[in-house]
């Protein structure tokens, strides 16, 4: 009996020691991962150790605002990120975050295959950023994603409120077009190989019961933006960042995209996600959602999202002219001609307007969200 007690005690000691070693190992990995991101240089960096998290944000936002007042391009903005808010959650399956308990990511559930694997996952407020590989390029991707979010918060406040801040609330308890209402509880930006070109979107729908004394369901979802970690590197002559920026070095195309195009990509894909968010209660959005089943309608939706995003950025300033011209010529104009050839241009235009009189295609294919 005494020997059994000794064995049990030894097993507990070994388990405790292994737990301590594991914890130390994780802390070291976390420290290393965050230190490597912190080593990315920025002219407006500052020591954050003795400053509160709130005041770090205020200092960052003030710096961005002062630079924006000079009407400079986004790629010229020098700004750091709030390292006190940045957490490395580990090399884990996204289900381990607890976000997806209501609808776990799995082959069985047939949802979000691009996230159904172990990933390097970071958290920053309501944002989760994941990469498949831990390398220099992906550390830059993480840093500049957080930079893009801060620029959206400060320079494009109306846009940020519509697509992010306000989307966390339920817009109504009485939807007209479904028996549920969507909201977003978090935003996930994943660097992977899911997109065909540069970016794609998805919404992971997560049921959260019903409104009080009601049969109307509540959904608190995760809005997903995928960024192609390979195509943005500037290696391809025909796809990704190189055709947009035309820099000699691959790394220069990659960096220009991160400082400029990434801001538009996040906005663009979140506009697609807005359609998933608002279709149950907003008539104009419901028309788009229900039209998705039509062959080739994707070109009409793509043009609408693209033009909504670009026209807003043209009005507010900040995006590089090369990016705007590239997308209008190679995507918007191409899609118009595609729908014209299939004799669907006028049919799909009716989803977005009641009258064609004195309207250009850019007038028609546009959401009235950011006007």
N, C-alpha and C positions, 0 to 999 in steps of 0.2 A: 504493500500500500504506500509506504514511504518512497520507494523507488518510482512508483507511478506519479506521486506528487512532485518529485524532483524533475522527472521528464516533462511534466506539464509546465512547471515553472520555467524550465529551460526553453521550451517551445515558445512561451510567451515572451521571454527575453529576446530570443532570436527574431521573433516577429516584430518586436518593438525596435530592435536595432535596424532591421531591414527597412522599417517605416522611416526611421530617422535618416538612414542613408538615402532612401528614395526622395525624401523631402529636401535634403541638402542638394541632391543631384538636380532636382527640378528647379530649386532656387538658383543654382549656378547657371542652368540653361536659360532661365528667365532673365537673369542678370546679364548674361552674355548677349542674348537676343536684343534686349532693350538698349544695351550699351552701344551695339553696332548701329542701331537706328539713331541714337543720340549723336553719334560721331559724324552724321551727315551735316556738312557745314552750311551755315546761313549767315549773311551779313548782320541780320538783326537778332541774332541769338543772344540770350542772356541767362545768367545763373538763376535757376528756379528754386534752389534748395530752401531758402528761408522765406519764400513767398507763398501765400495761400493759393489753392487751386483756382478760386474765383478771381483773385487779383492777377494771376498768370493769364487767364483768359482775357481779362480787361486790357492788359498790357498788349497782348497779341492783337486783339480787335482794334485797339487804338492805332497801332502801327500800320495795320492793313488799311484802316480808314484814312489815315494821313497820306498814304501812298496813292490810294484810289482818288483822292482829291486832286492829284496832279494829272489825272486822266491817262495814266500809264497802262500798258497792256498787262494782262494777268501774268504773262510769262516773266515780266520784269519785277513783280512783287517779291520782296524778300521778307519771309516770315517764318518763324519757328512754329513748333506745336507744343501743346501742353503735355509734358512728359509725365507729370503726376497723374494724369488721367489715363495714360496708355498702359494697358495690361496685356501681358502675354499669357494666354490661357493654356498653351501647350500644343503639342502635336497630337490632336484629338479628333475624333469624329464629331461633327457639329451637334449631334444629339446630346453629347455630353455637356453642352452649355445649358441645357434645360429649356431652351427656347422652343423646342419642337415637340414637347411632351404630348400636346393635343393631336399631333399628326406627325409622328416620327418619320424622318427621312429614311426610306428603305426601298429595296426592290419590290417587296411585298405591297407597299402602299403606292408604288409606281409614281413617286414624286421626286423631283429635283435630283436626278442622277448625278449631276455635276458636283453635288456636295456629299454624295454618298461614299465617303472615304475619309481617311485620316488627313487632316490639314493643319498647317500652322495657323492658329487662330489668335487674333488680337481683338481687344475690346477698347472702345473709346466712347464714353457716354452711351448713346443708343445705337452706336455703329459697331459692327463686327467686320473685320477685314481678314480674309484668309488667302493663303498662298499654298501651292502644292509643294514647293521647294524652298528651302532656306538658302538664298544666295544674294549677292549684291544687288542684282536687278530687282528682285522682289522686295528687298529692304527699301530701295528707292520707291518702289510702287506703294508700299505702306505709308512712308513718310509723305509723299506727294498726294496721296488720297486724303490724308488728314488735313494737309494744307488746302486742298480743293474744298473740303467741307467748310473750313474756316472762311475762305474767300466767299463761298456761297452765302454763308451767314451774314457777312458784313457788306459785301458789294451788291449782292443780289437778294436782299432781304425778303422782298415780296415773293420771289420764286421759292426761297427756302421755307417761308411760312406755309405756302400752298402745298408743296410737295413733301415736306418733312414735318415741321412743327404741328400744323393743323391736322395733318393726316393721322396723328396719334389720338385724336378725339373722334367720337361718333358724331357725324354731321346731322343725324336725325334719328329718331326712334320709330319713325313711320315711313319706311321706304315705299315707293310706288311700284317698283318693278321686281321685287323679290321679297322673300320672307326673312331677310337678314340684312344686317348692315356691317360693312367692313371698316376697320381702322388698322393702323400699323403700330405694332409695339416695338419694332426694331428694324434696322436697315443693315443688310449684309452686302458687302462689296467683295466679290471673289475674283481672284486672278487665276484663270484656268484656260482651258482650250475649248470651252463651250461655244463661244461666238463664231459665226461664219466669217465675219470681217473683224471688227474691233470690239463691239460690245453687244450684249443681249440682256434680256430681263426675265424675271420669273416672280411669281408671288406664291409663297407657301401659306395656304389658308389654314387658320388655326381657330377652331370653334371654341367659344368661351361662354357657353350657356345662353341665357335669355335675359332680356330686359325685365325689370321687376314688374310682376303682374301682367306679363305680355307673352305672346307666342312668337315674337320677333327675335331671331337669333342674333347673337353678337359674335363677331370674328375679330380677333386681335392677331393680325398677320405679320409675317416678315417679308418685306419687299427686298428682292434680290437683284443686284446688278452684277453681271459677269463682264469682266474685261479680259480680252485674250492676251495672256502673258507673253506669247510668242510674237504675235503680229505687231504689237506695239514697240518691239525692239528695233525696228528700222532695217531689218535684213532684206525684206522682200521688195522688189521693184514695183510690184503690182497691187499689193494689199498692205494695209496697216499704216504706220506712221510715215514711212519714207515717201510714198506718193503725195502726201499732204505737205510735208515740210522740205523735202528734197535736199537734205543736208548730206554732205559727203560721208561723214562718219555715222555708223549705225547708232552709236551712243548719243550723238547729238539729236537724231530724230526721236529717239526714246525720251530724252530729257525734255525736248520741246513739247512732245505730246503730254507728258506728265504735268508740265507747267501750264499748258494751254488747253489741249484737246480733252484731257481727262475731265475737266470741269463741265464741258459740253456733253461728254459721254454719260456722266452720272445724271445730269439733267434730262437728257434725251430718254434714257432708260426708265427714269422715274416718272416721266410723262406716260410711257406705256403702262407702268405700274399704277398710275393714277386712274387709268381706264378700268383696271381690275378693282380699284378701291371704290370708285364712285358710281358704278353702273347700276347699283340697286336703287338709287334715289335720284339720279340726275338724268333727265331725258336725253340731252345731247350726247352724253357719255354712253347711255344704254343703247342708243342707236349704233354706236361704233362697236360696242361689245357684241351685240347680236349679229352684226354684219361680218364678224370675223370668220364665220362658217363659209362665206362665199369665196370661191376660187379667185385668187389674185387680189382680194381685198387688202392683203398685207401691204401692197404697194401704196394704197390710198392711206392706210393708217400710218405707214412709215413717213410718207410725205407730210402728213398733218403734224406728227410729232416733231419731225425735223424742222419744219417751217415755224412751228410754235416756239421751239427752242431758239433757233437762229434769229428770228425776227426780234425776239426779246433781247438777245445779246447785242444785236446791232443797235437797238435803241439805248441800251444801258452802257455799251462800250466794254472793252476789255479783251474780247476774242481777237485772235490774229486773223487778218484779212484772208490769208492763204486757206485757213480752215473753212471759213464761211464760203468762199468761192468754190473750194473743192467739193463740199457737200451739196451745194446747189447744182453744180454742173454734173457731178458724177452720180448723185443719188436722186435729187428732186426731179431734174429734167429727164433723167433716164426713166424714172418711174412713170412720169406723165406720158412719155412716148410708149412705154410698155402697155399702159392701160388704153391708150389711143388705138394701138394695134389690135388689142383684144376686144375693141368696141365696148369697153366698160367704164370709160372715163366719165361720161355724163351720168351714167347710172350710179356710180359710187360718189360722185360729187353731190348728189341729192341727199346723201347721208349728212352732209356738213352744211348745206345751204338750201333755202327755199327758193331763192331767186339767183339767176346767173347774170342779171343785168348789170353792166358796168363793173364786173368783177374779174380779176385775174385769177389764175390758178393759186397764186399765193394768198389771195383774199379768201378763197374757198377753203383750201386745205389748211385750216388753222383753228386751234382751240382758243376759246375766249377766256382763258384762265389768267393770263399775265398782262392783259391790256390795261 
